[in-house]
Amino acid sequence: MKKIKNIFLLATSLLALSSCDQFLDVNTDPNNPSKPVLELLLPATQVSLGVNIAGSALNRAASVAMQHAYILGLGRYDYTGATFQTAWNNLYSQALNDLEIIIKNGTEAKSFGYVGMAKIEKAYIYSIMVDLWGDVPYTEASQGETNLNPKFDKGADIYKDLFRLIDEGIADLNRNPYISPGTVDLFYRGDRTLWVRAANTLKLKMLNQIRLVPSERERVIKDINALIAGNQLITTGAQDWVFRFGTTETPQNRHPTHISEYRATKDFYMDQGFMERLYNLDDLRLRYYIYRQNANAGVNFTSTGNGYGGRFAGDPTGQPADQAQRATFGIYPYGGIYDNNTIRNLPTTFQFLTNTGATTPGVHRVVGTTDGTGAGIFPMLTNYMTNFILAESALTLGTTGNARTYLRDGVVQHLQAVSSFSAGNLGPAIPQATIDAFVARLLTQYDALTTPAARLNFIMTQKYIATVGNGIEAYNDYRRTGSPTLSTPLSPVNPFPLRFLYSTRELTANPNAPAQNNFVTPVFWDL
């Protein structure tokens, strides 16, 4: 993963050296500036965020817990204090440390564009950490050698301060004159209007996250309605807050999941229950999410299936030499390949998951490093997430808007995102007519439901299917709503985790650290 960081730092350092007037001063060594260079630090924080959240055990474990995929050990909730240690350590020592430097030095230099972006990134990272661990170091964190043993702040208190931090970030971005970071900003290329939309959508997500806290309910309703009225949320694909990986192998900057799966050895199995869910729902996204290496593998890799061979949640079986038999990740969102092979025994009633235009079974192959582009994405906050969140809040809180309309727009936008991504990664686009027909069928199913609970489950199930690639959001949604219904794990080592374990190194080195998290104590918003 260090190579991913290095390639971005190389490009941004060259840009900084060629564009900053101060480096022309012959009395100054350009390779050793007296103060940290914001043009170098900002992209470093963004790469660290992408690698240490999207590409780490955090997203992997959440995705496995939510049965998007399966890994031995993680699939049985067999966590230790070392499981998340690298991500914990790197977020504090890399991204959060550098963000504090940007905020401090950017404020002194009146480079408030950098400061605003740094505050919003900081709020995003800490919100994820609270969601996953609960109480974490915050007010005393990232203070360098002045405080090596920071206290752990309460998750509820951190969330409260993050709303303030987001508002500060928005205010900083709106200051004039605005000096854009330009292309060194890997997310939005310095477009402050897009950063403001991302910040407001982060607020929306966090408000919805705490909607079950009794003391927050009225404030949540008021603030969500204000965000809707303000019309400054992420509402189009061009506004999505997404971390984008690259296409190169040397140096390596591809999506970590592509790196681990498009080779002879593999870390993952596909979750059997998830594949069967999509198959039984006649969901056309199955061909985009999953690539079948074998024409007729089935459950436990029998030879009587249709190629969708994976593992059920909690499967304790060891890992035989089955890497060439199992299904693997497809084109979306990891930059793999689209499965255009014939599916055996498709029901004649299926309308969307069909063999129209499919090739023969003999085209199946074992994937390798040259398959696909590897240019995957980590969807942090997107237009379809906005609509799914608003559908949930409209249904449960009565906020502005119609849950059915938000559901419709969320599914349409996700299918358009899959289509656009696929077309940009050597795969087929989804015709708009197909999208319209698919969504019309979903809305007919939604309309047939008669209770708010059933409709909420329907909305959350559709959001669950759409959040492939960001298991953390699916994990948060499940703990908050109990939807969708997941398969019962076959042989779990521990109960379903309601939070993640702390880093053993932190607990050992920091005398102010609490006792290790357990699996059954929920975070503050999970009521």
Secondary structure, 3 states (H helix, E strand, C coil): CHHHHHHHHHHHHHHHHHHCHHHHCCCCCCCCCCCCCHHHHHHHHHHHHHHHHHCCHHHHHHHHHCCCEECCCHHHCCCCCCCCHHHHHHHHHHHHHHHHHHHHHHHHCCCHHHHHHHHHHHHHHHHHHHHHHCCEECCCCCCHHHCCCCCEECHHHHHHHHHHHHHHHHHHHCCCCCCCCHHHCCCCCCCHHHHHHHHHHHHHHHHHHCCCCHHHHHHHHHHHHHHHHHCCCCCCHHHCEEEECCCCCCCCCCCHHHHHHCCCCCCCEEEHHHHHHHHHCCCCCHHHHEECCCCCCCHHHCCCCCCCCCECCCCCCCCCCCCCCCCEECCCCCCCCCCCECCCCCCCCCCCCCCCCCECHHHCCCCCCCCCCCCCEEEEECHHHHHHHHHHHHHHHCCCCCHHHHHHHHHHHHHHHHHHHHHCCCCCCCCHHHHHHHHHHHHHHHHCCCCHHHHHHHHHHHHHHHCCCCHHHHHHHHHHHCCCCCCCCCCCCCCCCCCCCCCHHHHHHCCCCCCCCCCCCCCCCCC
